[in-house]
């Protein structure tokens, strides 16, 4: 059986509980040092102020990250009503302050209802969205007024976990379950605008990405301790990781070999799914990501070429 090349790290996903103050790129840099490879990437940026689940891919698992990014995400956040900032979060300069003491719980519930379901959302002007090849936040920092077009997103659930008054402000602890591409900062901004007092995000924690959950994540300090003790960064193997991300298609030995050569397979008549499938061999190893097309299964990414160990 073929061995992995010496410079090829054991592939897998690592679930990291990102600390506040770190950029997603900072986490990738730290993981490169811990895993001893530059073949590291992440799925779905978290702002420096945010904490929580950051999905890291190592080695060939970086090819899985594109399939992670599009999943729904769950966040817990704190929204301050009565104050607006230029960045829609606590890191930006305050642009307006209002007295929110007269805002009632029913009014908040009505405004939240208007921001739930399929909505058109204008992303924050300091987002990473590109305008003519340049990030929006860079244009804002250079003093340019940036207005991004609204785009469709889905807020599956938007619930208040608790509320407290801080002087003339109201701080709401909320949980939101949203589609990929939804900006929680923009939800905070729009909730404040709907109530006529302004609002911004003061805390944000991502708790899940699809079926991947924060309870299974490790802190960077914990991962560092493992490596310092002579161990390797624990990771979710390709087969298990892919099975958590998308539906599974079980392969026979013959099909696994053919798919490892990049050959298309005949699709089962019962396959109704038209999205990506994790094609696993009888041992549970990920051979390829396939997609039904014209009654056959087309390999999109081959992870285990025929004769190569995973």
N, C-alpha and C positions, 0 to 999 in steps of 0.2 A: 504493500500500500504506500502511495506517495506521501511524503512528509511535507509540512508547510515549509515554505522558504524561510531561511533564518531570520529575515527582516520582516516577516509577515506575522503580526501579533495574532493571538487567539481572538477570533472575532466575537462580538457580542454587544449587547446593550447594557449600559450602566445607568441606573436611575439615581440621580443626584438631587439632594435637597439643597438647592442653591441658597447661600447666605445673602443677606442684605448687603448692599455696597459693592457687590461683584457684578461685572458684566458677564453675559453668556460667553463672550470670548475669553474672559479671565478664567472661567471654569474649564474651557477647552484647553487652555494653556497648562493649567494645573494637571488636568487629566493626561495630557501628553507626557508630562514628566512622570506621573505615577505609573502609567502603562508602558512607558519606555518606547513610545512610537509617536510619529507625527500624524499617523492615520487616525485622526479623531475628529468628530464633528458633532453638532447638536441639532435637535429638531425643535424649532419654535423658540425664538428669542424671549428672554425675560428681561425687563428693565432692571437697572441696578438697584432701585428701591424695592423691587419685588423679591419674594422668596418662593421656595417650593420646587415643584417637580420640573427638572430639566433632564430631558432624555438625551443621553450621550451614546454615540456609536463609535466602536473601536474596530479598526481593520475593515474587513469587507462588510461589516455591519453598518458602515456609513451609507451603504447603498440602500439600506432599509429606511433611512431617515426620511426620505421623500414620501414614504407611505405613512409615516407617523404624523407629519406636519398637518395633514388635512383632517385629522380626527377632531371631534368635539372636545372641549376642554371645560373643566370646572375650576372656579376660583372662589376664594373667600376674600372679601375686601372690606375696607372701611371708607365710607363716603362722607365727607364733611359738607353739609348744606349751610350756605350763608357766605361762601367765599369762593372766588374764581381765580384761577392762576393761568399763566400763559401756556403752561405745559399740560394743564388739566390734571396735574398731580402735585404732590407736596414739594417736588424738586424745583418748581418754577416760581417766578416772582408773582406776587398777588396783584391782580389787576382790578378787582372789585370786591367789596365787602357789603353784606346786607344783613339785616336782622331777621333771623329765621325762627324766632321764638313763637310766632303765631302760626307756623306751619303745623297742620294737624296730621295725625296718623291716617285718617281716611284720604286726605289729600295726597299723602305720600303713596298710599296703596293705589290710588287712581293713576298717578303719574307713572308708577312702576308698571301698571297694566298696559299703559300706552307704549312702553319700551319692551314689551314681551311679545314673542312670536316672530314672524317674518317682518323685519323692519329695514328701512333705509338709514344707514349710519354714515355720517361724515367722520372719517378718521381724524385723530388728533393731528394738528399741524406739525407736531414734532415727532411724527411717526417715521419709520424707516422706509416708507413708500417712496419710490423714485419718481421724480418729475424731470422729464428730459434727461434722464440718466444720472440725476443727482438726488441724494436723499433729501426728503422734505425737511428733516430736522436741521440739516446743514444749511439750507436756505434760510430757515428761521433764525439760526444763530448768526447768520451774516446780515441780519436786519431786514430780510425780505418778508413781506406779507404773503403768506401761503394759504390758499384755499383749495382744499382737496374735494373732489366730487363725491357725493354720497354713493354708497354701494350696498347691495343687499347682504344682510347677515341674519342669522336666526338666534334669538335668545330663547332657549327652550324653557328655562326657569329663572326667575329673579325673585328671591325671597329675602325678607328682612329677618335677621337672627336676633337683633337687639338694637336698641336706640337709647341715646343718652344726650342730655343737653350740656354743652360746654360754653358757658356764657351766652352769647347771642347765636351760637352755632348749634346745629344738631349733627351728631355723629351717628351714622347708620352702619351697623355691621351686617353685611349681606353675603349671600351665596348666589353665584350666577353659573348657569350651565349654558354654554354658548357654542356656536359653530366656529370653525377655524376662520381667522380673519376679523373676529370681533374685538374691538378695543374696549376694555373695561373702563379705562380713563374716559373714553367718550360717553359711556353709559353714565358715569358720575357727572360729567359736564351736562349732558342732556337732561338728567333727572333734576339737577339744580335749575336749569333753564326752564323746564316745565313747571316748576314750583315758583318761579319768579325771584329766586334768591341766589341763584348760582350754586355751583358745587364743584368739588374736585376730589380726587382720590388721595387718601393719606396712607393706605396700607393695601398690599396685594399679595396673595399667596395662591399659587397654582397647586391644586390638590389631585388633579387627574388629567391624563391625556388619553382619550379612548378608554381602554381597559387597564392602562398602566396607572398605578396609584401611588400617592406620596407615602403611604404606609410601608411600601416596599423599597423606599429610597434610603440612601445613606448620605451622611454629611461628608464633606471633603476631609474634615479632620479624622473621621472614622476610617475612611479609605486610606488616608495617609498613614494611620497607625498600622493598618494591615500590611502595607508595603514596607514600612520601616521594620516590621517584625519578620520580614523575609517572605511574605506572601505576595500573591498577585491580586490585582484589582478584581473583585468578584464581578462576574457579568452574566447576563442572561444569554444563553447560547442562541445561535441563529434560528434553530427550529422552534424553540420555545418562544423566542421573541416574535418571530413571524406569526406564530399561532395566536399571540396576544393582540396582533395588529390587524389581522385579516382572516377571512375564512380559510380553512385548510382543504387541500385536495390530496388525498392519499395516493401514492404511486406504488405500482408493482416494481419489482427489481428490474424487469425489462424496460418499463417506462422510465425509471430513474436513469438508467444508462443512456437511453435515447435522448432524454431531456438534457442530460449532462453534455451531450454533443450538440445541443442547441436545436434539436429536432422538434417540430410541432407534434402534438399528440392529438389523437381523436378524443373529443369531449364526450362525457357521458350525456345521454339524452336528458337526464334529470337535472343537469346544472342550469339553474335559473339565474344565478348571479352573473352580472356582466362586468364586475369589477375585478381587481387583482385577487389572485388566490395564492396561498403559500403551498407550493408543491413539495411534500415531504416524502422521503423514501421510507421503506419499512422500519428502519431504525429510528425514525423521527428526525433525521437530519434534513435541513433545508437544501433542496437541489436548485430550485429556481422560483422566481415569481412569475406566474403565468396569468394570461387573461383570455377568456373565451372570445373567439372571433371566427365567425363563419362555420360554426359547428366543430371547431378545433380549439386546442389550447396553444396559444402563442407564448413562447418564453420572452419575458421582458428583460429579466436580469438572471443570469445563471451564476449561482453561488458555488456550486460544486461540480466543476467540469469532470467528465467521466474519468475515473481512475485516480481522482484526487481526494485526499482526506479533507473533511470539513473542519 
